[in-house]
């Protein structure tokens, strides 16, 4: 009976872990659609986050090259060179400075 319980727990844990996946939601390209209360309509208004092998990510786009982003926890990261907080969940991202929202982005399908 103990062996059955151990196998059952291992199988359930494996299913749960595979369902969660190990891909970081922050990594990838995000399309900026709002900044400072204005809609962003220009094409190519994107930012890209790539994992840097640690808990951090590198942010780059046409304006910001190789900024370090530290992941605080799932759904929250901070851009170190400026006081910018990034909140993200379910393919949506908002940018905040001192708790005030300054922009928004959505995960690109590319």
C-alpha positions as CSV (number, residue, x, y, z in Angstrom):
1,X,0.0,0.0,0.0
2,X,2.8,2.4,0.8
3,X,4.4,1.8,-2.6
4,X,1.1,2.6,-4.3
5,X,0.8,5.9,-2.3
6,X,4.3,6.9,-3.3
7,X,3.7,6.1,-7.0
8,X,0.4,8.0,-6.9
9,X,2.0,11.1,-5.4
10,X,4.9,11.0,-7.9
11,X,2.5,10.6,-10.9
12,X,0.2,13.5,-9.6
13,X,3.3,15.8,-9.0
14,X,4.6,15.0,-12.5
15,X,1.2,15.9,-14.0
16,X,1.0,19.1,-12.1
17,X,4.6,20.2,-13.0
18,X,4.0,19.4,-16.7
19,X,0.8,21.4,-16.7
20,X,2.5,24.4,-15.2
21,X,5.3,24.3,-17.7
22,X,8.8,25.7,-17.2
23,X,8.6,28.5,-19.8
24,X,8.9,31.9,-18.2
25,X,6.0,34.1,-19.3
26,X,8.2,37.2,-19.2
27,X,10.5,36.0,-21.9
28,X,9.5,36.9,-25.4
29,X,8.3,39.9,-27.5
30,X,5.7,42.3,-26.1
31,X,3.8,44.8,-28.3
32,X,3.4,48.2,-26.5
33,X,-0.1,49.6,-27.1
34,X,-0.3,52.4,-24.6
35,X,2.3,54.8,-23.1
36,X,1.7,57.9,-20.9
37,X,-2.1,57.6,-21.4
38,X,-1.8,57.7,-25.2
39,X,-2.4,54.9,-27.6
40,X,0.7,53.6,-29.4
41,X,-0.2,53.0,-33.1
42,X,3.3,52.9,-34.7
43,X,4.4,49.5,-35.9
44,X,7.5,48.0,-34.3
45,X,6.7,49.4,-30.8
46,X,7.9,46.2,-29.2
47,X,10.2,45.1,-26.4
48,X,11.9,41.8,-26.1
49,X,12.9,40.0,-22.9
50,X,15.4,37.2,-23.1
51,X,16.5,35.0,-20.2
52,X,20.1,35.6,-19.2
53,X,20.7,32.3,-17.5
54,X,20.0,33.5,-14.0
55,X,16.9,35.0,-12.4
56,X,17.3,38.0,-14.6
57,X,16.4,38.9,-18.1
58,X,17.8,41.3,-20.8
59,X,15.5,43.8,-22.2
60,X,16.2,45.3,-25.7
61,X,14.3,47.2,-28.3
62,X,15.1,50.1,-30.7
63,X,15.5,52.5,-27.9
64,X,16.8,50.5,-25.0
65,X,19.6,48.1,-25.6
66,X,20.6,45.4,-23.1
67,X,18.9,46.7,-20.0
68,X,19.0,44.2,-17.1
69,X,15.6,43.2,-15.7
70,X,15.4,41.3,-12.4
71,X,12.5,39.1,-11.8
72,X,11.1,39.8,-8.3
73,X,8.6,37.0,-8.4
74,X,6.2,35.5,-10.9
75,X,4.3,38.3,-12.5
76,X,6.6,41.1,-11.3
77,X,10.0,42.4,-12.5
78,X,12.1,45.5,-12.1
79,X,14.2,47.4,-14.6
80,X,17.4,48.2,-12.8
81,X,18.7,51.2,-14.7
82,X,15.5,53.3,-14.1
83,X,12.9,53.0,-11.4
84,X,10.4,51.0,-13.4
85,X,8.2,48.2,-12.2
86,X,6.8,45.7,-14.6
87,X,3.7,43.6,-13.8
88,X,2.7,40.9,-16.1
89,X,0.1,38.1,-16.2
90,X,-1.8,36.2,-18.9
91,X,-0.1,37.9,-21.8
92,X,-0.8,41.4,-20.5
93,X,1.9,43.8,-19.0
94,X,1.8,47.2,-17.4
95,X,4.6,49.5,-16.6
96,X,4.6,51.5,-13.4
97,X,6.7,54.3,-11.9
98,X,6.2,54.9,-8.2
99,X,3.0,52.9,-8.3
100,X,1.5,55.0,-11.2
101,X,0.8,53.2,-14.5
102,X,2.7,54.7,-17.4
103,X,2.1,52.1,-20.1
104,X,0.9,48.7,-21.2
105,X,1.8,45.9,-23.6
106,X,0.5,42.6,-24.7
107,X,2.4,39.4,-25.6
108,X,3.1,39.1,-29.3
109,X,2.0,35.9,-31.1
110,X,5.3,35.9,-33.1
